[in-house]
Amino acid sequence: MAEPNITALRAFVAVAEQLHFTRAAQSLHMTTPALSQQVHRLEALLGTSLFARSSRRVELTAEGRDLLPLAQEAINVHDRIRHWSSRAQEAVVRVGFVHVGAPELLSEVFAAVPERLAGTRLEFRHVTRDGIASALRDGEVDVVFSWGPNWLDGVATRTLTTARRVVLLHAGSDAGLSDPTSLSDSDGGETSVAQLSAATFLVPEATDDRYISWALVDPRPDGGRPRRGPQVRNLEEAFAMVATGLGVHLVPEPVALATHHPGVSWAAVTDIPGAPFNMSLLQRPASTLLGRFAGLVDEYFPTGSTAS
């Protein structure tokens, strides 16, 4: 037995919903004779009448009522497959971010995509630091931009730029600093990690102890160890805890500049290495499009550049 085609099923459903051949044909942008022909062919194929027709009305037969939900489901599945297929063939780069506060040059990269990679669409998604590798492997994202060093198996990471790190402080408080007078009363002051020896540091959530040690500057240049406080899962929690006075938190300067909280101020830490801003991809890019996108990023971030 031949299988009903999707056009015939659409014709049947349209008539079943309208109970009027002319209106159904108009809804499908077909002529009435063409729609009637599709319905007749479907009835012949199934070996049953689907409609009871008279000069005044059209009604579904019992068989037609049974078929209607099945036909509607088949059309829905068919349309979902078509949508999936068009998306799969679409030129899309899925961009993952771990933090806010990307360098301004990255916005220029994104703005250049329509011209340089014609027909390409960008999608943006948040990923956790621990989820970078799995998000790339599972195809959830194609590329991830993040602050701080990465040690990920099967992932190629390139440092695009670096930025100095700053400490987030509870506004109006010395945060336990040994020499609070060295801090400016407004954002943009400077301090050193040595002056932060008495402060409690919020600990970023991560399974990689190497990253946590880097994030906390542990050990310190003088061999000392930071006082560890509560763990924070994301930047929003960090700002809330700093504003509450639960601790201080180190972030790249562009992150501090991109986020405002009335209960938080910040000062640059001058005696520690800056934070790298990285682009991470699978070691074997999934497509030539992704390779072209990475090449475009490289044009805007020459080796050794510094974030503003």
TANORJO-V393168 format. One record per residue. N is the residue number from 0. RES is the residue in three letters. PHI is phi in whole degrees, 0 to 359 (none if undefined). Layout:
BEGIN
n=(N;N)
res=(RES;RES)
phi=(PHI;PHI)
END
This chain:
BEGIN
n=(0;1;2;3;4;5;6;7;8;9;10;11;12;13;14;15;16;17;18;19;20;21;22;23;24;25;26;27;28;29;30;31;32;33;34;35;36;37;38;39;40;41;42;43;44;45;46;47;48;49;50;51;52;53;54;55;56;57;58;59;60;61;62;63;64;65;66;67;68;69;70;71;72;73;74;75;76;77;78;79;80;81;82;83;84;85;86;87;88;89;90;91;92;93;94;95;96;97;98;99;100;101;102;103;104;105;106;107;108;109;110;111;112;113;114;115;116;117;118;119;120;121;122;123;124;125;126;127;128;129;130;131;132;133;134;135;136;137;138;139;140;141;142;143;144;145;146;147;148;149;150;151;152;153;154;155;156;157;158;159;160;161;162;163;164;165;166;167;168;169;170;171;172;173;174;175;176;177;178;179;180;181;182;183;184;185;186;187;188;189;190;191;192;193;194;195;196;197;198;199;200;201;202;203;204;205;206;207;208;209;210;211;212;213;214;215;216;217;218;219;220;221;222;223;224;225;226;227;228;229;230;231;232;233;234;235;236;237;238;239;240;241;242;243;244;245;246;247;248;249;250;251;252;253;254;255;256;257;258;259;260;261;262;263;264;265;266;267;268;269;270;271;272;273;274;275;276;277;278;279;280;281;282;283;284;285;286;287;288;289;290;291;292;293;294;295;296;297;298;299;300;301;302;303;304;305;306;307)
res=(MET;ALA;GLU;PRO;ASN;ILE;THR;ALA;LEU;ARG;ALA;PHE;VAL;ALA;VAL;ALA;GLU;GLN;LEU;HIS;PHE;THR;ARG;ALA;ALA;GLN;SER;LEU;HIS;MET;THR;THR;PRO;ALA;LEU;SER;GLN;GLN;VAL;HIS;ARG;LEU;GLU;ALA;LEU;LEU;GLY;THR;SER;LEU;PHE;ALA;ARG;SER;SER;ARG;ARG;VAL;GLU;LEU;THR;ALA;GLU;GLY;ARG;ASP;LEU;LEU;PRO;LEU;ALA;GLN;GLU;ALA;ILE;ASN;VAL;HIS;ASP;ARG;ILE;ARG;HIS;TRP;SER;SER;ARG;ALA;GLN;GLU;ALA;VAL;VAL;ARG;VAL;GLY;PHE;VAL;HIS;VAL;GLY;ALA;PRO;GLU;LEU;LEU;SER;GLU;VAL;PHE;ALA;ALA;VAL;PRO;GLU;ARG;LEU;ALA;GLY;THR;ARG;LEU;GLU;PHE;ARG;HIS;VAL;THR;ARG;ASP;GLY;ILE;ALA;SER;ALA;LEU;ARG;ASP;GLY;GLU;VAL;ASP;VAL;VAL;PHE;SER;TRP;GLY;PRO;ASN;TRP;LEU;ASP;GLY;VAL;ALA;THR;ARG;THR;LEU;THR;THR;ALA;ARG;ARG;VAL;VAL;LEU;LEU;HIS;ALA;GLY;SER;ASP;ALA;GLY;LEU;SER;ASP;PRO;THR;SER;LEU;SER;ASP;SER;ASP;GLY;GLY;GLU;THR;SER;VAL;ALA;GLN;LEU;SER;ALA;ALA;THR;PHE;LEU;VAL;PRO;GLU;ALA;THR;ASP;ASP;ARG;TYR;ILE;SER;TRP;ALA;LEU;VAL;ASP;PRO;ARG;PRO;ASP;GLY;GLY;ARG;PRO;ARG;ARG;GLY;PRO;GLN;VAL;ARG;ASN;LEU;GLU;GLU;ALA;PHE;ALA;MET;VAL;ALA;THR;GLY;LEU;GLY;VAL;HIS;LEU;VAL;PRO;GLU;PRO;VAL;ALA;LEU;ALA;THR;HIS;HIS;PRO;GLY;VAL;SER;TRP;ALA;ALA;VAL;THR;ASP;ILE;PRO;GLY;ALA;PRO;PHE;ASN;MET;SER;LEU;LEU;GLN;ARG;PRO;ALA;SER;THR;LEU;LEU;GLY;ARG;PHE;ALA;GLY;LEU;VAL;ASP;GLU;TYR;PHE;PRO;THR;GLY;SER;THR;ALA;SER)
phi=(none;291;266;298;272;293;295;293;295;297;296;300;297;299;292;297;280;269;52;199;293;294;295;296;297;296;293;260;58;238;280;297;299;293;293;300;296;297;295;299;295;293;297;295;295;275;72;205;275;259;229;258;252;219;292;250;207;235;229;284;282;300;295;296;295;292;285;306;296;292;294;298;295;297;294;298;297;300;293;294;294;297;295;298;296;293;292;295;271;285;279;230;246;266;257;256;233;265;230;279;80;291;303;300;300;293;297;293;299;298;293;276;302;303;277;278;236;307;84;269;248;256;239;238;219;275;231;276;300;292;262;301;297;292;296;289;295;278;78;296;224;259;211;232;251;208;267;96;291;235;230;236;291;76;241;266;241;240;281;272;196;229;219;291;262;233;254;277;234;295;301;82;234;277;55;78;286;287;219;296;291;281;268;291;287;237;302;103;288;230;209;229;294;296;286;263;299;268;279;266;258;291;257;292;286;194;272;269;298;296;293;299;299;296;298;261;52;234;279;282;306;270;90;287;239;287;275;271;246;295;273;238;272;202;294;299;295;298;297;296;289;296;296;277;88;277;164;246;211;268;218;296;303;300;292;297;292;275;233;243;218;297;263;230;239;208;218;289;261;269;247;231;298;288;264;283;251;246;246;240;222;298;298;245;305;289;203;293;300;295;297;293;296;298;296;295;300;300;297;271;234;299;305;90;288;235;289;258)
END
